[in-house]
Amino acid sequence: MGSRNSFSRILKTLEKQGGGEFGKYYSLPSLSDSRIDWLPFSIRILLESAIRNCDDFQVTTKDVENILDWEKTSPKKVEIPFKPARVLLQDFTGVPTVVDLAGMRNAMNKLGGDPSKINPLVPVDLVIDHSVQVDVSRSENALQANMELELERNKERYSFLKWGANAFNNMIVIPPGAGIVHQVNLEYLARVVFNTNGILYPDTVFGTDSHTSMVDGLGVAGWGVGGIEAEAAMLGQAISMVLPGVVGFELSGSLKNGVTATDLVLTVAKMLRQHGVVGNFVEFYGKGMSEISLPDRATIANMSPEYGATMGFFPVDHVTLQYLKLTGRSDDMISMIETYLRANKMFMDYSKPEKEMAFSSHLKLNLEDVEPCVSGPKRPHDQVLLKDMKADWHACLDRKVGFKGYGILKEDQSKIVKFESVGLPAQLKHGDIVIAAITSCTNTSNPSVMIHSGLLAKKACNLGLEVKPWIKTSLAPGSRVVTKYLEKSGLLSYLKKLGFHIVGYGCTTCIGNSGDLDESVASAISENDIVTAAVLSGNRNFEGRIHPLTRANYLASPPLVVAYALAGTVDIDFETEPIGVSKDGKEFFLRDIWPSSEEVAEQIVQSNVLPDMFKSVYETITEGHPTWNDLYVASNRLYEWDPKSSYIREPPNLKDISVTPPGPYEVKDAYCLLNLGDSITTDHISPGGSIHRDSPAAKYLKELGVDRRDFNSYGSRRGNDEVMVRGTFGNIRLVNKLMEDEVGPNTIHIPSGEKLPVFDAAMRYKKKGQDTIVLAGAEYGTGSARDWAAKGPKLMGVKAVIAKSFERIHRSNLAGMGIIPLCFQPGEDAETLELTGHERYTIDLPNDISKITPGQNIIVKTNNGKLFKCKLRFDTEVELAYFDHGDILQYVIRSFITSKNGNVHCACK
């Protein structure tokens, strides 16, 4: 068991220009290995981490060699360990993470271990940003009203997080109202290069939100992981990952006049989704890079999960350094970053001839080819060119129900519903917009698109154009810096005139925190089956996510959100149809109010987006709202669970943990709980958004005496397993083949034939001691990195998921919770094998962990005589260890108990 670094010989001193030193660093050039020059920059970061952490125990010299030999080892899917420099949380994932850490401490205490070992060993940054419900909009006091409601609703959760910040070392909590986690990370938290105890190394980050990848635009290698993986990383465990391929994405040219960064990212998302980049890094390079501002890069990097990549990485260059200066980082810090990265072959200098690098595959895009576009109506990679939008919408109405279809009969497509809203006559038809949101996090970090939307609003107001009063409009900046430059430019007032008042600083519409629609609007939609639309500047638009009543949801740039709000419908051709009519009856088109790129650039200069704006915002970021500061927090290091709490409960998997691992479990004669198709997202699986009044979770809360107005959201109750398990598979748009033509959160209880809510059926199986499995199609678990998409099925009693393919993070989460992930053989799926879900399934898995191999073929048998092979998607030895122990948290606890020095390792073979 090693402790001395095997590469101490290449530990060098980094000198300052003019004398002195920054510190010491592990020098890649000192390896004198020519293979480094061919490595993509993103792989060089993995290499440095492996070298720095190499103790020949958790990280070995063989791991370092595998990374150095990336060209040969990556196609073989070689496994490597990785230790991030820090962990990033938001409150929706932060609460269950701190719940698990608190539960681990208590479990450690019960087993006679040292609870203080359960402590973050790397910096943990937690930003409270996901609890902003848009209850109040189109009002000057919207921000204040929503903030007060947020603090009142979430008092218990926030107190718990404050307790965590005090109880655990190495944890910073950014109070509510500061901004969204990804923009705060970009503008403030990201170090780019760490200097810890005199050792310099690249900033790398695991985040419990899939859009952690936004910071890749800053040259910081970061990506989303499950909270359970993040917890293991916090506790010093090297996370096992498959050495990824790297897709080189070459950019050339420059964007045409009026084309936005959002148009670019939606174009890139479509190209990469078609290319196939799941599990890979994407690294951008080329002469067009100098034309892409850092906020534009961050916008592209943000949507890595939507195009399926682990990262969309932009190496640090002169544009990065300029942004660091703009956002108020010190000259000394910037000098250290540049000097270190240049010395360690991690700085991209476009003033020098580009060196050829080895990539797994290549893509090219001339920026001049990018056209204005949106994406939708149900998936973020379904790009629609703006000029084709009207035709595409009508095709969606015609097509049968699916990702691009609603199955509306021709005679019903022109239906108009008249009603009264806010005291005025109103009407709705298919395609009419009821939500228009400039929302964090994809675009609000980008001054160009925010200024663009403000200029468009100004022109619209000057022409007398208005937004219909029944459209719920909102503006949720990613940080208070956005408000400063919109106010200084004078553009915020025009956005407000169109109803885009600031409603909060955090994750709102994109996560489903849209708040209620006006009752008259909601009734008109639901009683007449109208397919209404939401247009938002976010990154997710899966059906049922934005709002239960908006079946069409389109992603668009902030200026296009304003434009569509003015039009009031997605059923419009902006080239040939007016966007609105002034009070004197004059028609105006989008081209009449669309600002040029020159106007936007000029306004950005006039708005003086300066370092002082960032400094003034972030100097006081940890001070918080008075209500936050007044929250009482207990000082004890072991959390005292309140049995009456409806927010925070002790994790059930840690209550009665034994010292000995339970070992692999058998799956015998399991019933199919659900039979699902392709692209089932974590939104379909994990509870999200508001808690429906008739749901099993609502029934549970009512039994606890919680009033309906205090139900809050599922996200806010992620610390309560009883709420979350009841909301698992609770999406109203869930398509379960066992239910035939019925859509919703129900299933068939096979033994009785009864139709039941999924939770009720699962509990009936569990009570009888009957195993269950889930059948699924391709891309199972796409979307946000949600622990409860794995924790929920685990608590329901699901033993295995058999799918055509899995999304990267979700497969890892299933493995971390000890659920068996199985993939059908290529060319096979439930349909080709004629599996209906009414069979019973036995999975032939050895009961000795030493006889199980990552990726081996497993035989699955059914009670009606079918037999087929599946690939076991425990991809690494460490994941097999999690399975052996029951889940990752139990594995970590037992490792601390049995290891004298607290090191956590895999001993499954």
Beta strands, then each sheet from edge to edge (+ up, - down):
strand 1: 11-15
strand 2: 21-26
strand 3: 79-82
strand 4: 86-90
strand 5: 124-127
strand 6: 171-174
strand 7: 193-196
strand 8: 199-202
strand 9: 204-207
strand 10: 221-224
strand 11: 239-242
strand 12: 246-252
strand 13: 281-285
strand 14: 311-313
strand 15: 361-366
strand 16: 373-375
strand 17: 383-385
strand 18: 416-421
strand 19: 424-429
strand 20: 433-439
strand 21: 472-476
strand 22: 533-536
strand 23: 552-555
strand 24: 580-581
strand 25: 587-588
strand 26: 667-675
strand 27: 746-749
strand 28: 754-757
strand 29: 772-775
strand 30: 798-803
strand 31: 820-824
strand 32: 840-844
strand 33: 857-862
strand 34: 867-872
sheet 1: 1+ 2- 8- 7+
sheet 2: 3+ 11-
sheet 3: 6+ 5+ 4+ 9+ 10+
sheet 4: 14+ 13+ 12+ 15+
sheet 5: 16+ 17-
sheet 6: 18+ 19-
sheet 7: 21+ 20+ 22+ 23+
sheet 8: 24+ 25-
sheet 9: 26+ 29+ 30+ 31+ 34- 33+ 32- 26+
sheet 10: 27+ 28-
end
